[in-house]
Amino acid sequence: MNRNYKAVLFGYGTMGERHRDFFEKSGVHFVKIFDLEDLDSVGNIKSPLVDEFISNEKIDFAVVASPATTHYRYVKLCLERGVSVFVEKPLAVTGETAQELVNLASRNKAVLFVAQSECFNPVFLNFRKHLKAEFKSLNLGACGAIDSVETPVRLEFRREHKYSARCRDVNVALDLLVHDLSLCLSMFCYDDLKVTKFSISKNDDRAQMQIHVVKGALAGAELDFIVDRNSNIDVRTISVEIARSSKSPAYDYSVSLAPHSENGDVVHISDSLENEHKFFLKLMAGACSEWGRRAVQSAADAVKLATISTASS
C-alpha cells in the first residue's frame, strides 16, 4: 500500500517533528518545511510560496502542525488547491470553520484527516470494545432507553497535566477537551447529545462539561468531562458507573489511557501515533473512505461541542 508520496509540512515544533519522523519511515518525502522563516510581517505563511511548491512539485499531501489558530488558514489553502491534509487537533477554532473545511474537502475530493491520536490508543480501543458489549447487556425499555429511575450510566473523562508552554494560543477546551470529546463521539452519535453544563476557568486552563444522552438506546446516560492543563498531577482516565436493577448490583471501574513513568508522569503510547499515520496513508490509497468521512466529521463535531457558549468559573 505504501508509495513514495511528496509532502509539505507546516510547523516544525514538537508535533511537526514527530509527524515527519513517522511519515518518513513509511517512505514519505518532505520537499519543504514551512516554518518561522517563511512567515510574512503579520505571521502568516506567504500564499505564493505555498502555491509554488504545490504547483511545481506536485505535492500529494500537507501536514499541518502549526499553532491551532493557523490551522484553518493553512488547511483551507491546501484543500482549495486539491491537496489532501493531515492536520493536528483541533481542526479549527470555531465549529463553523471546522465544518467549512470538512465540506471543502468533500467538494474537492481531497482527504482531510485530523490527528487526534487518542482515538487510536490501543488501550481506549480495547476499553470501547468491552464497554459496547456491556451496553448491549443493559436492560432496555420499550422505547429503547435504559430502564432506570436515576442516571443508569455515567462516564467521567478526566485529562490533566502539569503546566506546559505549548498550545497556549487556544483555551483548554480546544487544547485538551477535544481529545475526550472525540472519544465520546466514537461511542455516541453527535445528534443524540446535549450539553447541559460547560465552564472554563478565567485563566483558560481548566474546564468542565456535562453532556446528557437525550436520544437513542442509551438515552439518560450522563457524560462528565474534566480537563486541566495547569494541574499538579498527570492523569488520563475514563471512569464508568453503571446502575443495575434490584436483581443485579451496580458497579464502577476506571481505566487509565496511558501508563506512568517512575516519577509519575504520563507516558505517551507510540502505537497511537503510528496507528493514526497508518490510517491516513490508507485513506490516501483510497481505502476506508467511509470511515475517514465519519472520522473527520467527528473531529469537526468535537470542535462544535468545545466552542459552545461558556460560563467563566
TAVENNOR-V177931 format. One line per field, one symbol per residue. psi: psi as a letter, one per 30 degrees, with the letter a starting at -180 (. if undefined). A space follows every 10 residues. Layout:
# TAVENNOR-V177931
psi: ???
This chain:
# TAVENNOR-V177931
psi: fklikkllkj khaeeeeeee eeeefggkjj fkjkaefgka fggkkkeeee eeeeeefike lkkjglkeff eeeeeeeeef ggklkjklll eagleeeeee eeeeeeeghk kkkkiifffg jfeeeeeeee eeeeeffljk afgflkjlea jekkkkkkjk llkkflhgfl lfefeeefee eeeefffkke ffkkkfkkkk lfggfkkkkk kkjflafgkf lkkkkkkkgh lgljkjlkkk kjkllffkll lllkkkfklk lfgfkkkkje eeeeeeeeee eeeegglhee eeeeeeeeee eeeeefglkl kl.
